Structure formats: C-alpha cells, structure tokens
Amino acid sequence: MTDNSHDFPAEEDYGLNVSLVEAVLEVVKQGSQQQLLGLLEPLHEADIADILEQISPSERESLLALWGKEIDGEVLSELEEGLRDEVMRDLPDDVLAEAVRDLDTDDVVYLVEDLDEPQQEKLLERLDDADRVAVEQALTYGEDSAGRLMQREVVVAPAHWTVGDIIDYMREADHLPESFYDVIVVDPMMRPVGEVRLATIMGAAREVPIAELMEKDFRTIPVDQDIEDVAYAFNQYHMVSAPVVDHAGRLVGVITIDDAMEVLEDEVEEDMNRLAGVGDEDLTDKVWRITKARFPWLAVNLATSILASIVISQFTDVIEAIVALAVLLPIVASMGGNAATQTLTVAVRAIATRDLTPSNALRIVLRETLVGLMNGVVFAVIIGIVGVVWFGDPMLGVVLGLAMVANLLVAGMAGILVPITLDKLGADPALASGAFVTTVTDIVGFFSFLGLAALMLL
C-alpha cells in the first residue's frame, strides 16, 4: 500500500493538519475504501482518533461505514470516552468483534466494560475462548481496581531456566503480549519470585541461569488495589511494569507503565475539570449532556453569590453615602478570589500526588498564610495609592489597603485549609473546594472593606 504520509506536511511537530482531514473527508464523499485505507494506513491510531473527534457526526458515520471491517481496534481505545461508547454502540456487532479480536485483554476490557449487557455478550461470544474467559474474569473485578487495568498476557518462566530457554520459548510462542518489558519468574505455585528485564536477557549468554539475573527486590500489586494507588506507585518508584497477584499471591496479570500513566493523566484531568466545576465532559459531548453536567455547579455558584450579596446589603447606607465603595468592591473580591484559586490549585494537586501529608501540613499552611499576607501588604500599598489618586481621599486608600491585606491573608488560609479539611472528611477536595473558598473570600472581602469603611469613613 502506498505511503501517503509525506503528501501532507505537518503544520506542527505533532498532530493533524487541515489538508489531511479535508483529504480524508473528500475520499469519504467519493466512497473509495482503498483511497481511505491508503490515507489512514500510515497514521498513528491516536491521529485517526483525532480525525474522528474533529469531524461532524454525519461525516464520522460515513467514514466508519466506508472503513467497515478494516477498522482498527486500537483507534477505538484512543477515542474520548463519550465518543468511544457512542461509536461502539453504533458499529455492527461483527465489525466491532473483528476490530477488537487482536487487542490485548486489558484493551478489550477497557472497550467493552461500558457497553450495554446484550452488546457486551454478543462481542464476547465472538472472541477466542481464552480471550473471552480472560475478559470475563477481568470484568468481575471492581471498576477502579488493578484487576480491570491489568493485561492477562504475561511472559513467565520457572526459576531453573536459562537465558537460552527463555529466548527459545519467546521465539517459538504463538502469541506474545504486544508490549512487555520483563519476564516474570515464578515458582511452581505461580507465585512471582523475581523479574528479569528484557535488556538483561539480551545482554547475557545463553547458558546463564535466570536465577542469577533476576531482580528479587520488586513490587507486586494486589488484584483489588485501587488504580489511583497503582498509578502513584508507578510514578513514585519509577516502575516500568509490575505483576498483579490474587489473594493467594499467585500471578494473574501484569500492569505496564503506559496503562498506569494513562490513569495518572486521567486523574490530573479530572482534578482540573472538577476545580473548574466542569465535571467529566469531552469536546464531542452533546449540548444537553454538557448543560446538565455544568448546571449543578452554576447553581452552587449562584447560592454563594447570593450569600455575598446579603453581606453587601447590610451596608447599603454606607454605599449610598460613599459611592466610590461600589466602584472599588469588585477589585477586593477579584483579588481575593484569584489569590485563593492559586493556593487551592497547588493544594489540591499536592493532595492528589500525596506530597501534602500530616507531617508537613502545618508548615505548608503557615507558608501559604505568609504568602497571602506578604502579597496582601504589597497590593495594599498599590491599591491604596490608586484609591487616593482616583478619588482624592487618603482614608479611602487606607481602608482599601487594609481590606486587601485581610482578604489576601484569608484567601491564602482558605485555599489551603479548605481542601485539607475536605480531604480529612473523606470528600473530594477538587470537587467541593472551589465553591467553599470562593464563598469565604467574597464574604470576607466585602465585609472587611465595607465594615472598615463604615468605621473609618462615616
């Protein structure tokens, strides 16, 4: 098949360019499957998934229909979750089964776990017996467990083998995992006793016993371990792969770094979305789904805004007497909110990566409080001068400066204390911290500014 990858120079170092997407859509309009395959064949699965995500639903439907049974299952695993489930529901059962037939079991599990039960059953029936049993077993484990994440295809060897035995075994094996980094050494009960890196095997003489090469200091992962803990272990201890064991310590699978890092990336993205009150949504989601997902957090924001407005309403006489206060109120609130968001973002990420612990919590709280105080003093001087120059009233500048110090001090404290408190209570700090922190900074900012104005200006 002709390599068309050089016909469309990249506009950036990575990713797609407009001319390629347009060429694919033109071929789809013409209905030429051979030309379509020629355009898609040199592309990485992730780039093909990007094409499917960027085009319209009708164009996507036509492309998939023309692609037919040549659809690559790896492309499905690269799609955003919402679109992936939609595409898989719409594909004919025989096309879907053919697409996933050659995937490793962990990828098959990832694709079928959210399907409706009837379609899931139809797809599993079309798999080879060994793959079907492996996938069904994986689906019995918890959704966020190592058992769901692991792949069942594992290269194992008994401790009495030599390097030559392992090499001959791998050469003669009908099916090896698509990607693996270690050979797991097991005892007669299939319990892992060591690991041998492929690089070590390739660099040793054939007659060397693997017992002399294997690393005995390695980590195993319980099959019911939470995937967040798995991802943390891989990142913390620089692991490339790790055997997964059942409750009896027997080997049941292996997790590789690509799957662990995907979990870590998903967790980071989830935290970012929750901090913004967005939730789990993709660019391909429908309008109604996005609206429903965002509505609750906008409703919470409305409630907190009403609380802040109630505080302001207690000082209507002050605002009527000094109109300049109404002009300057947004400055105080905005600075407090932004300062709190900075601290909150750092705190939530530190909690997620387990860098913020009980042993250093007090020191971090003190640090963030002092940062808020120092920023408050600096900006108090700046905004105080602005208030004097703008309205010609030195006392107004003093009030504005004092309010700025108070609000940024509280913003620093709230930005760190709120997520720590929520985490201690078992709530997700990324999900709930934003609303609490915004409420605190708004109320403190308005109350301090207007309260000081009432005391010092009237």
C-alpha positions as CSV (number, residue, x, y, z in Angstrom):
1,M,0.0,0.0,0.0
2,T,1.3,3.4,-0.9
3,D,2.6,5.6,2.0
4,N,0.8,8.9,1.8
5,S,2.2,10.3,5.0
6,H,4.5,12.7,3.1
7,D,1.8,14.2,1.0
8,F,0.5,16.2,3.9
9,P,3.4,18.1,5.7
10,A,2.5,18.7,9.3
11,E,1.6,22.3,10.3
12,E,3.0,21.4,13.8
13,D,5.5,18.9,15.0
14,Y,2.7,16.6,16.1
15,G,-1.0,16.2,15.4
16,L,-3.1,16.7,12.3
17,N,-3.2,19.3,9.7
18,V,-6.2,20.7,7.9
19,S,-5.3,19.4,4.5
20,L,-5.2,15.8,5.7
21,V,-8.6,16.0,7.3
22,E,-10.0,17.6,4.2
23,A,-8.5,14.9,2.0
24,V,-10.0,12.1,4.2
25,L,-13.4,13.7,4.0
26,E,-13.1,14.1,0.2
27,V,-12.3,10.4,-0.1
28,V,-15.2,9.5,2.1
29,K,-17.5,11.6,-0.2
30,Q,-16.2,9.7,-3.2
31,G,-16.8,6.4,-1.4
32,S,-13.4,4.9,-2.2
33,Q,-12.4,2.5,0.6
34,Q,-9.0,1.8,-1.0
35,Q,-8.1,5.5,-1.0
36,L,-9.4,5.9,2.6
37,L,-7.2,3.0,3.7
38,G,-4.2,4.5,1.9
39,L,-4.7,7.8,3.8
40,L,-5.2,6.1,7.2
41,E,-2.6,3.4,7.0
42,P,0.5,5.5,7.7
43,L,-1.2,7.4,10.6
44,H,-0.9,6.6,14.2
45,E,-4.0,5.3,15.9
46,A,-4.2,8.4,18.1
47,D,-4.2,10.7,15.0
48,I,-7.0,8.7,13.4
49,A,-9.0,9.0,16.6
50,D,-8.4,12.8,16.4
51,I,-9.9,12.9,12.9
52,L,-13.0,11.1,14.2
53,E,-13.3,13.5,17.1
54,Q,-12.9,16.6,14.9
55,I,-15.4,15.9,12.1
56,S,-19.1,16.2,12.4
57,P,-21.4,13.3,13.5
58,S,-22.7,12.7,9.9
59,E,-19.1,12.8,8.5
60,R,-18.0,10.4,11.2
61,E,-20.8,8.0,10.4
62,S,-20.0,8.0,6.7
63,L,-16.3,7.4,7.4
64,L,-16.9,4.5,9.7
65,A,-19.3,2.9,7.3
66,L,-16.8,3.1,4.5
67,W,-14.0,1.9,6.7
68,G,-16.1,-1.2,7.5
69,K,-14.3,-4.3,8.8
70,E,-10.9,-2.7,8.3
71,I,-11.5,-0.6,11.5
72,D,-8.5,-0.9,13.8
73,G,-9.5,-1.6,17.4
74,E,-6.5,0.5,18.7
75,V,-8.3,3.5,17.3
76,L,-11.4,2.8,19.4
77,S,-9.2,2.8,22.5
78,E,-7.8,6.2,21.7
79,L,-11.2,7.9,21.4
80,E,-12.6,10.2,24.1
81,E,-14.8,8.1,26.4
82,G,-18.1,9.6,25.4
83,L,-17.5,9.3,21.7
84,R,-15.9,5.8,22.1
85,D,-19.1,4.4,23.7
86,E,-21.3,6.1,21.0
87,V,-19.2,4.7,18.2
88,M,-19.1,1.2,19.6
89,R,-22.9,1.2,20.1
90,D,-23.4,2.2,16.5
91,L,-20.9,-0.3,14.9
92,P,-22.4,-3.6,13.7
93,D,-21.6,-6.5,16.1
94,D,-19.4,-8.4,13.5
95,V,-17.4,-5.2,12.7
96,L,-16.8,-4.5,16.4
97,A,-15.8,-8.0,17.2
98,E,-13.3,-8.1,14.3
99,A,-11.9,-4.7,15.5
100,V,-11.1,-6.0,19.0
101,R,-10.1,-9.5,18.2
102,D,-6.3,-8.8,18.1
103,L,-6.2,-6.5,21.1
104,D,-4.7,-7.4,24.4
105,T,-7.2,-8.3,27.1
106,D,-6.7,-5.1,29.0
107,D,-7.7,-3.1,25.9
108,V,-10.7,-5.3,25.3
109,V,-11.9,-4.8,28.8
110,Y,-11.4,-1.1,28.5
111,L,-13.6,-1.0,25.4
112,V,-16.4,-3.4,26.5
113,E,-16.9,-2.5,30.2
114,D,-19.4,0.3,29.5
115,L,-21.3,-1.4,26.7
116,D,-24.9,-2.5,27.3
117,E,-25.1,-6.1,28.5
118,P,-26.6,-7.5,25.3
119,Q,-24.0,-6.0,23.1
120,Q,-21.3,-6.9,25.5
121,E,-22.4,-10.6,25.4
122,K,-22.5,-10.6,21.6
123,L,-19.0,-9.2,21.4
124,L,-17.6,-11.7,24.0
125,E,-19.2,-14.6,22.1
126,R,-17.1,-13.7,19.1
127,L,-13.8,-13.7,20.9
128,D,-11.5,-16.7,21.1
129,D,-12.2,-18.9,24.1
130,A,-9.1,-18.0,26.0
131,D,-9.6,-14.3,25.4
132,R,-13.3,-14.5,26.4
133,V,-12.5,-16.2,29.7
134,A,-9.8,-13.6,30.5
135,V,-12.1,-10.7,29.7
136,E,-15.0,-12.1,31.7
137,Q,-12.7,-12.7,34.6
138,A,-11.4,-9.1,34.5
139,L,-14.9,-7.8,34.4
140,T,-15.6,-9.5,37.8
141,Y,-13.1,-7.1,39.4
142,G,-14.0,-3.7,40.7
143,E,-14.3,-0.9,38.1
144,D,-11.3,1.0,39.5
145,S,-9.2,-1.9,40.5
146,A,-5.9,-3.3,39.3
147,G,-7.8,-6.4,38.0
148,R,-9.6,-4.2,35.5
149,L,-6.5,-2.4,34.4
150,M,-4.1,-5.4,34.1
151,Q,-3.5,-7.4,30.9
152,R,-3.7,-11.2,31.3
153,E,-1.0,-11.9,28.6
154,V,2.2,-12.4,30.7
155,V,5.6,-13.9,29.8
156,V,6.6,-16.2,32.7
157,A,9.5,-18.6,33.3
158,P,10.4,-21.0,36.0
159,A,13.5,-20.2,38.1
160,H,15.5,-23.2,36.8
161,W,15.5,-21.9,33.2
162,T,18.5,-20.4,31.5
163,V,18.6,-17.3,29.2
164,G,18.7,-19.6,26.2
165,D,15.5,-21.4,27.4
166,I,13.7,-18.0,27.7
167,I,14.8,-16.9,24.3
168,D,13.8,-20.1,22.6
169,Y,10.4,-20.0,24.4
170,M,9.7,-16.5,23.2
171,R,10.8,-17.3,19.6
172,E,8.5,-20.4,19.5
173,A,5.5,-18.8,21.3
174,D,2.4,-18.4,19.1
175,H,1.3,-15.3,20.8
176,L,3.3,-12.8,23.0
177,P,1.9,-9.6,24.5
178,E,2.0,-6.6,22.2
179,S,4.3,-4.8,24.6
180,F,6.2,-6.2,27.6
181,Y,9.4,-5.2,29.4
182,D,10.1,-8.0,31.9
183,V,9.9,-11.8,32.1
184,I,8.3,-12.7,35.4
185,V,10.0,-15.6,37.2
186,V,7.5,-17.8,39.1
187,D,7.6,-20.8,41.5
188,P,5.6,-24.0,40.9
189,M,2.6,-22.4,42.5
190,M,2.7,-19.4,40.0
191,R,3.8,-17.0,42.7
192,P,6.2,-14.3,41.4
193,V,9.7,-14.7,42.8
194,G,11.6,-12.3,40.6
195,E,11.7,-10.3,37.4
196,V,14.2,-10.2,34.5
197,R,14.4,-7.2,32.2
198,L,14.4,-8.0,28.5
199,A,17.6,-5.9,28.1
200,T,19.3,-8.0,30.7
201,I,18.3,-11.2,28.9
202,M,19.5,-9.9,25.6
203,G,22.9,-9.0,27.1
204,A,23.6,-12.3,28.8
205,A,25.0,-15.6,27.5
206,R,22.5,-18.4,26.7
207,E,23.8,-20.7,29.4
208,V,23.4,-18.2,32.3
209,P,20.6,-19.2,34.7
210,I,18.0,-16.6,35.1
211,A,18.1,-17.1,38.8
212,E,21.4,-15.2,38.7
213,L,19.9,-12.3,36.7
214,M,16.5,-11.8,38.2
215,E,15.7,-8.9,40.4
216,K,14.3,-10.2,43.7
217,D,13.5,-6.7,45.0
218,F,10.3,-6.0,43.1
219,R,6.8,-4.9,43.9
220,T,3.6,-6.8,43.3
221,I,0.2,-5.3,43.1
222,P,-2.9,-6.8,44.7
223,V,-5.6,-7.5,42.2
224,D,-8.1,-5.4,44.2
225,Q,-5.7,-2.4,44.5
226,D,-7.3,0.9,43.6
227,I,-5.9,2.2,40.3
228,E,-5.1,5.6,41.8
229,D,-2.7,3.8,44.2
230,V,-1.3,1.8,41.3
231,A,-0.6,4.9,39.3
232,Y,1.0,6.6,42.3
233,A,3.3,3.5,42.8
234,F,4.4,3.6,39.2
235,N,5.2,7.3,39.4
236,Q,6.8,7.2,42.8
237,Y,9.0,4.2,42.3
238,H,9.8,4.7,38.6
239,M,8.3,1.3,37.7
240,V,8.0,0.1,34.1
241,S,5.8,-2.9,34.8
242,A,4.5,-4.8,37.8
243,P,3.0,-8.3,38.3
244,V,-0.6,-8.4,39.7
245,V,-1.3,-11.1,42.2
246,D,-4.5,-12.6,43.7
247,H,-5.2,-13.0,47.4
248,A,-3.1,-16.2,47.5
249,G,-0.1,-14.4,45.9
250,R,-0.5,-16.2,42.6
251,L,0.2,-14.3,39.4
252,V,-2.9,-13.2,37.5
253,G,-1.7,-10.5,35.2
254,V,0.7,-7.5,34.7
255,I,0.3,-3.8,34.5
256,T,2.6,-1.8,32.3
257,I,3.7,1.8,32.5
258,D,1.5,3.0,29.6
259,D,-1.7,1.9,31.4
260,A,-0.5,3.4,34.7
261,M,0.4,6.7,33.2
262,E,-3.0,6.9,31.4
263,V,-4.6,6.5,34.8
264,L,-2.4,9.3,36.2
265,E,-3.2,11.6,33.3
266,D,-7.0,10.9,33.7
267,E,-6.7,11.8,37.4
268,V,-4.9,15.1,36.6
269,E,-7.5,15.9,34.0
270,E,-10.4,15.0,36.4
271,D,-9.0,17.3,39.1
272,M,-8.6,20.2,36.7
273,N,-12.2,19.8,35.5
274,R,-13.6,19.5,39.0
275,L,-11.7,22.6,40.1
276,A,-13.5,24.4,37.3
277,G,-16.8,22.8,38.1
278,V,-16.9,21.2,34.7
279,G,-17.1,17.6,35.5
280,D,-16.4,14.7,33.1
281,E,-17.0,16.0,29.7
282,D,-15.4,15.9,26.2
283,L,-15.4,18.2,23.2
284,T,-17.6,15.6,21.4
285,D,-20.4,15.6,24.0
286,K,-23.9,16.7,23.2
287,V,-25.2,20.1,24.3
288,W,-27.8,18.7,26.7
289,R,-25.3,16.4,28.4
290,I,-22.9,19.3,29.0
291,T,-25.7,21.6,30.2
292,K,-26.8,19.0,32.8
293,A,-23.2,18.5,34.0
294,R,-22.5,22.2,34.4
295,F,-25.8,23.2,35.9
296,P,-25.3,22.0,39.5
297,W,-22.1,23.9,39.9
298,L,-23.5,27.1,38.4
299,A,-26.4,26.7,40.9
300,V,-23.9,26.4,43.8
301,N,-22.1,29.5,42.5
302,L,-25.5,31.3,42.4
303,A,-26.1,30.4,46.0
304,T,-22.7,31.6,47.1
305,S,-23.2,34.8,45.2
306,I,-26.5,35.4,47.0
307,L,-24.7,35.0,50.3
308,A,-22.1,37.5,49.3
309,S,-24.9,39.9,48.2
310,I,-26.6,39.5,51.5
311,V,-23.4,40.8,53.2
312,I,-23.3,43.8,50.8
313,S,-26.9,44.5,51.6
314,Q,-26.1,45.1,55.2
315,F,-24.0,48.1,54.2
316,T,-26.4,49.9,51.8
317,D,-26.3,53.1,53.8
318,V,-22.5,53.1,53.7
319,I,-22.5,52.6,49.9
320,E,-25.1,55.3,49.4
321,A,-23.0,57.7,51.4
322,I,-19.8,56.9,49.6
323,V,-20.5,55.8,46.0
324,A,-16.8,55.1,45.4
325,L,-17.1,52.0,47.5
326,A,-19.4,50.4,44.9
327,V,-16.7,51.1,42.3
328,L,-13.9,49.5,44.3
329,L,-15.8,46.4,45.6
330,P,-15.0,44.2,42.5
331,I,-11.3,44.9,43.0
332,V,-11.3,43.5,46.5
333,A,-13.4,40.4,45.6
334,S,-11.4,39.7,42.4
335,M,-8.0,39.8,44.1
336,G,-9.1,37.6,46.9
337,G,-10.7,35.0,44.6
338,N,-7.6,34.9,42.3
339,A,-5.2,34.5,45.3
340,A,-7.4,31.7,46.8
341,T,-7.5,29.9,43.4
342,Q,-3.7,29.9,43.2
343,T,-3.3,28.4,46.6
344,L,-6.2,26.0,46.1
345,T,-4.8,24.6,42.8
346,V,-1.4,23.9,44.4
347,A,-3.1,22.3,47.5
348,V,-5.4,20.0,45.5
349,R,-2.6,18.8,43.3
350,A,-0.3,18.2,46.3
351,I,-3.1,16.1,48.0
352,A,-3.6,14.1,44.8
353,T,0.1,13.3,44.5
354,R,0.4,12.7,48.2
355,D,3.0,15.4,48.7
356,L,0.8,17.2,51.2
357,T,0.8,14.9,54.3
358,P,0.0,15.3,58.0
359,S,3.8,15.6,58.7
360,N,4.2,18.7,56.5
361,A,0.6,20.1,56.6
362,L,1.2,22.7,59.3
363,R,4.3,24.0,57.6
364,I,2.5,24.3,54.2
365,V,-0.5,26.1,55.9
366,L,1.9,28.6,57.5
367,R,3.8,29.1,54.3
368,E,0.6,29.8,52.3
369,T,-0.7,32.1,55.0
370,L,2.5,34.1,55.0
371,V,2.4,34.3,51.2
372,G,-1.1,35.7,51.4
373,L,0.0,38.2,54.0
374,M,3.0,39.4,52.0
375,N,1.0,39.7,48.8
376,G,-1.7,41.5,50.7
377,V,0.8,44.1,52.0
378,V,2.3,44.7,48.6
379,F,-1.0,45.1,46.8
380,A,-2.4,47.1,49.7
381,V,0.2,49.8,49.1
382,I,-0.5,49.7,45.3
383,I,-4.3,49.8,45.6
384,G,-4.2,52.3,48.4
385,I,-2.2,54.7,46.2
386,V,-4.7,54.0,43.3
387,G,-7.6,54.8,45.7
388,V,-6.0,58.1,46.7
389,V,-5.2,59.2,43.2
390,W,-8.5,58.1,41.8
391,F,-10.8,59.6,44.4
392,G,-8.6,62.1,46.2
393,D,-9.4,60.6,49.7
394,P,-6.4,59.3,51.7
395,M,-8.6,57.5,54.2
396,L,-10.4,55.7,51.4
397,G,-6.9,54.4,50.3
398,V,-6.2,53.2,53.8
399,V,-9.5,51.4,54.0
400,L,-8.9,49.8,50.7
401,G,-5.4,48.7,51.6
402,L,-6.4,47.2,54.9
403,A,-9.2,45.3,53.3
404,M,-6.8,44.0,50.7
405,V,-4.4,42.7,53.4
406,A,-7.3,41.0,55.2
407,N,-8.8,39.4,52.1
408,L,-5.5,38.0,50.7
409,L,-4.5,36.7,54.1
410,V,-7.8,34.8,54.4
411,A,-7.5,33.7,50.8
412,G,-4.2,32.1,51.4
413,M,-5.5,30.3,54.6
414,A,-8.8,29.2,53.0
415,G,-7.1,28.0,49.8
416,I,-5.0,25.5,51.8
417,L,-7.3,24.7,54.8
418,V,-10.5,24.0,52.9
419,P,-9.1,21.2,50.7
420,I,-7.2,19.7,53.7
421,T,-10.4,19.7,55.8
422,L,-12.5,18.2,53.0
423,D,-9.9,15.5,52.4
424,K,-9.9,14.6,56.1
425,L,-13.7,14.4,56.0
426,G,-13.5,11.9,53.0
427,A,-14.8,14.4,50.4
428,D,-13.0,15.0,47.1
429,P,-11.2,18.4,47.6
430,A,-11.1,19.0,43.9
431,L,-14.8,18.7,43.6
432,A,-16.0,20.9,46.5
433,S,-13.2,23.2,47.4
434,G,-13.9,25.9,44.8
435,A,-17.3,26.8,46.0
436,F,-16.3,27.0,49.7
437,V,-13.2,29.0,49.0
438,T,-15.0,31.5,46.7
439,T,-17.7,32.0,49.3
440,V,-15.1,32.6,52.1
441,T,-13.1,35.2,50.1
442,D,-16.1,37.0,48.8
443,I,-17.8,37.3,52.2
444,V,-14.5,38.3,54.0
445,G,-13.6,40.8,51.2
446,F,-16.9,42.5,51.2
447,F,-17.3,42.5,55.0
448,S,-13.8,43.8,55.7
449,F,-14.0,46.5,53.1
450,L,-17.4,47.8,53.8
451,G,-17.1,47.3,57.6
452,L,-13.8,49.3,57.7
453,A,-15.4,51.9,55.6
454,A,-18.3,52.2,58.0
455,L,-15.9,52.6,60.9
456,M,-13.3,54.9,59.4
457,L,-15.1,57.0,56.8
458,L,-18.5,57.8,58.3
